[in-house]
Amino acid sequence: MCECCGQVKDLYLPQPATVNKVKMMNETELYLHLSMDDELLEYQPGQFVEVSIPGFGEVPISISSSPTQNGGFEIVVRNVGNVTNKIHQLNAGDKIGIRGPFGNGCYPAQEAKGKDLVFICGGIGLVPQRSFINYILDNRSDYGEVTVLFGTKSHDQRLYHSELQEWMGRDDIHLLETIDDAHDSWNGNVGVVTTLIPKIESTLDSSLIFICGPPIMYKFVLLALAQDKVETENIFVNLERKMKCGVGKCIKATV
Ligand SMILES: Cc1cc2nc3c(=O)[nH]c(=O)nc-3n(C[C@H](O)[C@H](O)[C@H](O)COP(=O)(O)OP(=O)(O)OC[C@H]3O[C@@H](n4cnc5c(N)ncnc54)[C@H](O)[C@@H]3O)c2cc1C
């Protein structure tokens, strides 16, 4: 039995899955829609899967869709090395291996009910956060105000263009976006994601805050939140780099 998720199955055996759709989101990030061949993948927001390409290896990748979505699940993969490069060569109809889902899911979906929620996302850190954001949008009346701060280094690294556009048009989610190094044509905020925090100061006190982004971002976001006297018990960080085997065998999480 898995110590993390309680599931009874062979944790080490990849199950066959089919690539239904692939689409480049920008120069380095590939979106994939997948479905398991033999069973549905049951997961919680914030969990990840091990994606394997026979002959090349296996990599942990966050699930970016919400479990409220039927018929498959979504991931986004940045091309950084051996296995991720092979994943970028996949086409619709190809087969891959999937293990999981793994991880406790860092989102307290029950505890967060009725509360105001703030998501602070840097770059590809939006990917796992999107799983919980869309879960909330599909259970909208269960939650309070939802604010998303999203920062990217440049225009080419923005993700989910049409979805962000849709969120901008909704009145039940408040999206603030920033670009570190913006073109003249950009009308939005310019600067790192922490430059958005003063704009939502009044909501911080009453909110649960979820952070996911590059390691350097955590330091400055946590400093900014400390300045605003946010209680640490209301802050949730996604520390994917602290993950080892994903199933609690090789190391126990200490953070
Ligand atoms: C829980 C979790 C969730 C994650 N979710 C996502 C996600 O949703 N999307 C995503 O894109 N990533 C995600 N990651 C990160 C992803 O798992 C890694 O990017 C992936 O494992 C890299 O594997 P690779 O074989 O492609 O790269 P590797 O070949 O292992 O290379 C990784 C890095 O090492 C460098 N490198 C490789 N070989 C050498 C060499 N010979 N000399 C010097 N440097 C080298 C590469 O340039 C690269 O920077 C997640 C990680 C964790 C732990």
PDBQT file of the ligand as one rigid body, heavy atoms in Angstrom, charges set to zero:
ROOT
HETATM    1  C1  LIG A 301       7.118  16.799  -8.078  1.00  0.00    +0.000 C 
HETATM    2  C2  LIG A 301       7.696  17.392  -9.341  1.00  0.00    +0.000 A 
HETATM    3  C3  LIG A 301       6.832  17.947 -10.285  1.00  0.00    +0.000 A 
HETATM    4  C4  LIG A 301       7.353  18.498 -11.469  1.00  0.00    +0.000 A 
HETATM    5  N1  LIG A 301       6.468  19.016 -12.391  1.00  0.00    +0.000 NA
HETATM    6  C5  LIG A 301       6.951  19.459 -13.564  1.00  0.00    +0.000 A 
HETATM    7  C6  LIG A 301       6.031  19.937 -14.571  1.00  0.00    +0.000 A 
HETATM    8  O1  LIG A 301       4.809  19.998 -14.392  1.00  0.00    +0.000 OA
HETATM    9  N2  LIG A 301       6.562  20.320 -15.761  1.00  0.00    +0.000 N 
HETATM   10  C7  LIG A 301       7.924  20.283 -16.009  1.00  0.00    +0.000 A 
HETATM   11  O2  LIG A 301       8.335  20.632 -17.118  1.00  0.00    +0.000 OA
HETATM   12  N3  LIG A 301       8.801  19.858 -15.072  1.00  0.00    +0.000 NA
HETATM   13  C8  LIG A 301       8.355  19.427 -13.865  1.00  0.00    +0.000 A 
HETATM   14  N4  LIG A 301       9.243  18.972 -12.930  1.00  0.00    +0.000 N 
HETATM   15  C9  LIG A 301      10.690  18.956 -13.260  1.00  0.00    +0.000 C 
HETATM   16  C10 LIG A 301      11.016  17.749 -14.166  1.00  0.00    +0.000 C 
HETATM   17  O3  LIG A 301      10.791  16.559 -13.441  1.00  0.00    +0.000 OA
HETATM   18  C11 LIG A 301      12.491  17.819 -14.643  1.00  0.00    +0.000 C 
HETATM   19  O4  LIG A 301      12.643  18.921 -15.496  1.00  0.00    +0.000 OA
HETATM   20  C12 LIG A 301      12.851  16.543 -15.384  1.00  0.00    +0.000 C 
HETATM   21  O5  LIG A 301      12.994  15.498 -14.422  1.00  0.00    +0.000 OA
HETATM   22  C13 LIG A 301      14.145  16.709 -16.167  1.00  0.00    +0.000 C 
HETATM   23  O6  LIG A 301      14.432  15.440 -16.721  1.00  0.00    +0.000 OA
HETATM   24  P1  LIG A 301      15.230  15.293 -18.079  1.00  0.00    +0.000 P 
HETATM   25  O7  LIG A 301      15.630  13.861 -18.194  1.00  0.00    +0.000 OA
HETATM   26  O8  LIG A 301      14.491  15.859 -19.232  1.00  0.00    +0.000 OA
HETATM   27  O9  LIG A 301      16.435  16.233 -17.834  1.00  0.00    +0.000 OA
HETATM   28  P2  LIG A 301      17.927  15.837 -17.458  1.00  0.00    +0.000 P 
HETATM   29  O10 LIG A 301      18.573  15.221 -18.665  1.00  0.00    +0.000 OA
HETATM   30  O11 LIG A 301      17.939  15.078 -16.182  1.00  0.00    +0.000 OA
HETATM   31  O12 LIG A 301      18.485  17.310 -17.269  1.00  0.00    +0.000 OA
HETATM   32  C14 LIG A 301      17.985  18.150 -16.215  1.00  0.00    +0.000 C 
HETATM   33  C15 LIG A 301      18.911  19.375 -16.108  1.00  0.00    +0.000 C 
HETATM   34  O13 LIG A 301      20.225  18.983 -16.010  1.00  0.00    +0.000 OA
HETATM   35  C16 LIG A 301      20.966  19.565 -17.074  1.00  0.00    +0.000 C 
HETATM   36  N5  LIG A 301      21.851  18.533 -17.598  1.00  0.00    +0.000 N 
HETATM   37  C17 LIG A 301      21.477  17.388 -18.188  1.00  0.00    +0.000 A 
HETATM   38  N6  LIG A 301      22.543  16.693 -18.549  1.00  0.00    +0.000 NA
HETATM   39  C18 LIG A 301      23.624  17.435 -18.182  1.00  0.00    +0.000 A 
HETATM   40  C19 LIG A 301      25.026  17.281 -18.302  1.00  0.00    +0.000 A 
HETATM   41  N7  LIG A 301      25.559  16.172 -18.887  1.00  0.00    +0.000 N 
HETATM   42  N8  LIG A 301      25.829  18.242 -17.800  1.00  0.00    +0.000 NA
HETATM   43  C20 LIG A 301      25.311  19.347 -17.234  1.00  0.00    +0.000 A 
HETATM   44  N9  LIG A 301      23.976  19.581 -17.097  1.00  0.00    +0.000 NA
HETATM   45  C21 LIG A 301      23.166  18.633 -17.575  1.00  0.00    +0.000 A 
HETATM   46  C22 LIG A 301      19.981  19.946 -18.119  1.00  0.00    +0.000 C 
HETATM   47  O14 LIG A 301      20.456  20.996 -18.913  1.00  0.00    +0.000 OA
HETATM   48  C23 LIG A 301      18.827  20.313 -17.295  1.00  0.00    +0.000 C 
HETATM   49  O15 LIG A 301      18.978  21.623 -16.818  1.00  0.00    +0.000 OA
HETATM   50  C24 LIG A 301       8.758  18.459 -11.728  1.00  0.00    +0.000 A 
HETATM   51  C25 LIG A 301       9.629  17.913 -10.780  1.00  0.00    +0.000 A 
HETATM   52  C26 LIG A 301       9.105  17.401  -9.590  1.00  0.00    +0.000 A 
HETATM   53  C27 LIG A 301      10.037  16.813  -8.586  1.00  0.00    +0.000 C 
ENDROOT
TORSDOF 0
